[in-house]
């Protein structure tokens, strides 16, 4: 086994957990795992992923850099994760909320605002010396404009059409394909072990339908309104004004579709005419990989939860 320091980057979201092992600053391999269940303790799930990877691919002097949906200062336990995985060669653990990996993946060390939109959504902005997180409050209290938000709005619209309480929509046909008995679909979805990911899976289809389905188009219009609103709030919270020149970017499955990204760009250009709207430098895994090397004076550094093995 090589004793050179390596980094195991992990992006743990509600649709999947992805892990990439970096050796000599280069990706060596990548693995995918089932979604992170945010209604269950996060640290045991993370420890299980680390153990499965490093038992199959043993290494020494491994830095684990993990970005997790639903991470808070109260459930982050880097010392516990380090203790549980020291026998696997782990020498340091860095835990962050997935908004940070999304931001770093998008903008690197640039200042501005980045949206990470997948099953959930969170927006993070940095100013000269401050940061602001907007939304990312989960599917019950927030995540406005996310994949889950779009999927849930679409499923509700479908059942309104079924009841003749609302306009007909092609989303009803989509729902019927997966659940032939529409009267029991709600029970099937509620009892599904990965129901959040299941609801969010409808977002991509609803986005495609928005080209010719009026109900879907309205949902996407509202979703991009919400995302633009979050970007604006995050920038104002970090003391940017409408005449300033922040960098803005986004990453995530739903924003890879031009039917979402084009209207979002138009709304941001109108609200922030001097902003530099950039394609993402990379994805959340790329952002997670650079977390251990984040400069001490970076506005986001205080948000890292770190444990290191004593030398």
C-alpha positions in Angstrom: 0.0 0.0 0.0 1.2 3.5 -0.9 1.8 5.8 2.1 1.2 9.0 0.0 -1.7 11.0 1.3 -4.9 10.3 -0.6 -8.4 11.8 -0.5 -11.7 10.0 -0.4 -14.3 12.5 -1.6 -17.9 11.7 -0.8 -21.1 13.5 -2.0 -24.0 12.2 0.0 -27.4 13.3 -1.3 -31.0 12.2 -1.2 -30.9 10.6 -4.7 -27.5 8.8 -4.3 -24.2 8.8 -2.6 -21.2 9.1 -4.8 -17.6 8.6 -3.8 -14.3 9.2 -5.6 -10.9 8.2 -4.5 -8.1 10.6 -5.4 -4.4 9.5 -5.3 -1.7 11.9 -6.1 -4.4 14.5 -6.7 -5.8 12.5 -9.5 -9.1 10.5 -9.5 -8.4 6.8 -9.2 -11.9 5.3 -9.1 -15.5 6.2 -8.4 -18.3 4.3 -6.8 -22.1 4.9 -6.3 -24.3 3.9 -3.4 -28.0 4.2 -2.4 -29.3 7.6 -1.3 -28.6 9.2 2.1 -31.6 8.8 4.3 -31.8 12.2 6.1 -34.5 11.0 8.5 -32.0 8.5 9.9 -28.7 9.2 11.7 -26.2 10.4 9.1 -22.8 9.3 10.6 -23.5 5.6 10.6 -24.4 5.8 7.0 -21.2 7.6 6.2 -19.1 5.2 8.2 -20.7 2.3 6.3 -19.8 3.8 2.9 -16.2 4.5 4.0 -15.8 1.0 5.3 -17.2 -0.6 2.2 -14.9 1.4 0.0 -11.7 1.0 2.0 -12.2 -2.7 2.7 -12.4 -3.3 -1.0 -9.6 -0.9 -1.9 -7.2 -0.7 1.0 -5.1 2.5 1.4 -3.1 4.4 4.0 -3.0 8.0 5.0 -6.5 8.7 3.7 -8.3 12.0 4.1 -12.1 11.7 4.0 -13.9 14.8 2.7 -17.6 14.2 2.9 -20.4 16.6 1.9 -23.8 15.5 3.3 -27.3 16.7 2.8 -28.9 17.5 6.1 -25.6 18.0 8.0 -25.9 20.4 10.9 -23.4 21.3 13.7 -25.5 19.1 16.0 -25.3 15.8 14.0 -21.7 16.3 12.6 -19.3 14.0 14.4 -15.9 14.0 12.6 -14.2 12.5 15.7 -16.6 9.6 15.8 -16.2 8.9 12.1 -12.4 9.1 12.4 -12.4 6.7 15.4 -14.7 4.3 13.5 -12.5 4.2 10.4 -8.9 4.6 11.7 -8.3 0.9 11.2 -8.9 1.5 7.5 -6.1 4.0 7.2 -8.2 7.1 7.6 -6.1 9.9 9.2 -8.4 12.9 8.8 -12.1 13.5 8.4 -13.6 16.7 6.9 -17.4 17.1 7.1 -19.4 19.8 5.4 -23.0 20.6 4.4 -23.5 19.7 0.7 -24.0 23.4 -0.1 -20.2 23.9 0.4 -19.2 21.2 -2.0 -21.7 22.5 -4.5 -20.3 26.0 -4.2 -16.6 24.9 -4.5 -17.4 22.7 -7.4 -19.1 25.6 -9.2 -16.9 28.5 -8.4 -13.8 27.3 -6.7 -12.3 30.3 -4.8 -14.3 32.9 -6.7 -16.7 35.0 -4.7 -20.4 35.1 -5.6 -23.4 32.7 -5.4 -23.8 29.1 -6.4 -26.9 26.9 -6.5 -26.8 23.2 -6.0 -30.0 21.8 -7.3 -30.9 18.1 -7.4 -33.4 16.3 -5.3 -33.1 19.2 -2.8 -31.6 22.6 -3.4 -29.4 25.0 -1.5 -27.8 28.3 -2.5 -24.5 29.5 -1.0 -22.9 32.9 -1.4 -19.7 34.4 -0.3 -18.6 38.0 0.0 -15.3 39.6 1.0 -15.4 38.0 4.4 -18.8 36.6 4.9 -21.1 33.8 3.7 -24.8 33.2 3.4 -26.7 30.0 3.0 -30.2 30.2 1.6 -32.8 27.4 1.7 -31.7 23.8 1.8 -34.3 23.4 4.6 -35.5 20.0 3.4 -38.6 18.9 1.6 -41.0 19.8 4.4 -39.9 23.3 5.1 -38.0 24.4 2.0 -36.0 23.2 -1.1 -38.0 25.5 -3.3 -37.4 24.9 -7.0 -35.7 21.5 -6.3 -36.3 18.2 -8.1 -38.5 17.1 -5.2 -40.4 20.4 -5.2 -41.0 20.1 -8.9 -42.0 16.4 -8.6 -44.4 17.0 -5.7 -46.0 20.0 -7.5 -46.4 17.8 -10.6 -48.0 14.9 -8.7 -50.4 17.2 -7.0 -51.3 18.7 -10.3 -51.9 15.3 -11.7 -54.3 14.3 -8.9 -56.1 17.6 -9.3 -56.6 16.8 -12.9 -57.7 13.3 -11.9 -60.3 14.8 -9.6 -61.3 17.4 -12.2 -60.2 20.1 -9.7 -57.6 21.4 -12.1 -56.5 21.6 -15.7 -55.7 18.5 -17.6 -52.0 17.7 -17.7 -49.8 15.1 -19.3 -48.3 14.5 -15.9 -51.4 12.5 -15.1 -50.4 10.0 -17.9 -46.9 9.8 -16.4 -48.2 9.0 -13.0 -50.6 6.4 -14.5 -47.7 4.6 -16.2 -46.0 4.0 -12.8 -49.2 3.5 -10.8 -52.0 1.9 -12.8 -54.4 2.4 -9.9 -54.3 6.1 -9.3 -56.6 5.8 -6.3 -53.9 4.0 -4.3 -50.8 5.8 -5.8 -50.5 8.1 -2.8 -50.2 5.2 -0.4 -47.7 3.4 -2.6 -45.5 6.5 -2.8 -45.8 7.3 0.9 -44.8 3.8 1.9 -41.9 3.6 -0.6 -38.5 3.3 1.3 -36.9 5.9 -1.0 -40.0 8.1 -1.5 -38.1 11.3 -1.6 -36.0 10.2 -4.5 -39.0 8.6 -6.2 -41.0 11.9 -6.1 -37.9 13.8 -7.3 -37.5 11.4 -10.2 -40.6 12.9 -11.8 -38.9 16.3 -12.1 -36.9 15.5 -15.2 -40.0 14.3 -17.0 -42.0 17.3 -16.0 -39.2 19.6 -17.2 -39.4 17.9 -20.6 -43.2 18.2 -20.7 -42.9 21.9 -20.0 -42.3 22.5 -23.8 -45.9 21.5 -24.6 -47.8 21.0 -21.4 -49.2 24.2 -19.8 -49.3 22.9 -16.3 -45.7 21.6 -16.4 -44.6 25.0 -17.9 -46.2 26.8 -15.0 -44.4 24.6 -12.5 -41.0 25.2 -14.2 -41.7 28.9 -14.3 -42.4 28.9 -10.6 -39.3 26.7 -9.9 -36.9 29.1 -11.7 -38.5 32.1 -10.0 -37.7 30.4 -6.6 -34.1 29.6 -7.6 -33.5 33.2 -8.9 -35.0 34.5 -5.6 -32.6 32.4 -3.6 -29.6 33.6 -5.5 -30.6 37.2 -5.1 -31.2 36.8 -1.4 -27.8 35.1 -0.9 -26.0 37.9 -2.7 -27.7 40.6 -0.8 -27.0 38.8 2.5 -23.3 39.0 1.7 -23.5 42.7 0.8 -23.5 42.5 -3.0 -25.8 45.0 -4.7 -27.5 45.1 -8.1 -24.6 47.1 -9.6 -21.8 44.8 -8.4 -20.1 42.0 -10.3 -20.5 38.7 -8.4 -19.8 35.3 -10.0 -22.9 33.1 -10.3 -23.1 29.5 -11.2 -25.1 26.4 -10.6 -24.8 22.6 -10.6 -27.2 19.7 -10.4 -29.2 17.3 -12.4 -32.3 19.5 -13.0 -30.3 22.5 -14.0 -28.4 20.6 -16.7 -31.6 20.8 -18.8 -31.7 24.0 -20.9 -35.5 24.2 -20.2 -34.5 25.1 -16.6 -31.2 26.8 -17.1 -32.2 29.2 -19.9 -35.1 30.9 -18.0 -33.0 30.9 -14.8 -30.2 32.7 -16.6 -32.6 35.3 -18.1 -34.0 36.1 -14.7 -30.6 36.4 -13.2 -29.3 38.6 -16.0 -32.2 40.9 -15.5 -31.8 41.2 -11.8 -27.9 41.2 -11.8 -26.9 42.8 -15.1 -23.2 43.0 -14.2 -22.8 39.5 -12.8 -20.5 37.0 -14.4 -22.7 33.9 -15.0 -20.4 31.0 -15.4 -20.6 27.3 -16.2 -19.6 25.2 -13.2 -15.9 24.4 -12.9 -16.9 20.9 -11.8 -19.4 19.0 -9.8 -20.0 18.5 -6.0 -17.5 15.6 -5.9 -14.8 18.0 -7.3 -15.8 20.5 -4.7 -15.6 17.9 -1.9 -12.1 16.8 -3.1 -10.7 20.3 -2.4 -12.2 20.8 1.0 -9.1 19.6 2.9 -7.0 22.3 1.2 -9.4 25.1 1.7 -7.4 28.2 2.9 -7.8 29.2 6.5 -8.9 32.7 5.5 -11.7 31.5 3.2 -15.1 32.6 4.3 -16.4 29.0 4.2 -13.5 27.6 6.3 -15.4 28.1 9.7 -18.1 25.8 8.4 -15.8 22.7 8.2 -16.1 20.0 10.8 -12.6 18.5 11.1 -10.9 15.7 13.0 -7.3 14.6 12.5 -5.3 11.7 13.8 -2.7 12.9 16.3 0.8 12.7 14.9 
